[in-house]
Amino acid sequence: MNENEITEIIIGCAINVHKALGPGLLESAYEECLHYEMLKTVLEIERQKPLPLIYEEVRLDCGYRLDFIVSKKVILEIKSVEALNDIHLAQILTYLRLSKCKVGLLINFNVVKLANGIKRVVNNY
């Protein structure tokens, strides 16, 4: 399955969660419900996946955690904030670079229409 097919399934799951819950909840609630929704698909889901930082020859287990890595190809970062900003974009780009994944989804559930809270990010490393 390629990245486009994976992101399509993820977005469908996110829309189902958002339709049921609406905006205004904590990020952890959306993460839990989205995890449940994605488990019903064919996707391979890893949740709260540790992401080490490797600097030169030093491996640092700094406590970075990916919200989700899906089918070992797509990073999924969940937010419930007033608005996505540059630091959220920088965060997912860093995660993509460190994980060597090409595609990421940044999804903010704290919006009236979920389509306005989805940002697809591509790492051109």
Phi, psi and omega in degrees: 000133181270172184300323180295318178295320180296313182295327177297316179293316179301313181298320176300317178296317180297320178297318178301316180296314183294321177299321182284323188255330184072182180278168170105358180264172177288153178305320182298326178293315178295320180299314181297314182291322178293321176302312178302315182295318181288332177296339179279358181257185178274000185287148173269118187247129170240123186250141181051049183285122177299140180231105181286158174251125179250119180241115186052243180258013183255129175260121181249117175268081190276356181093012175290138180223132174279135175304308177214144162239127189247123179053030179059018184231332187235128174270133179238119179245125184259138176225156169220079186232166180301318178203146173289141178226185186300327181291327176294318178296316178299320180299311183290326176297320177296315178300319179297315181297313181294326182271349183065024173273155183265326189236140175225154173241130174249115185239120176258114182278351184271053178225157180290314179245118187302327179305331179281351182250010182252128176232122177266129185238135180242131179264115180261053181293000000 
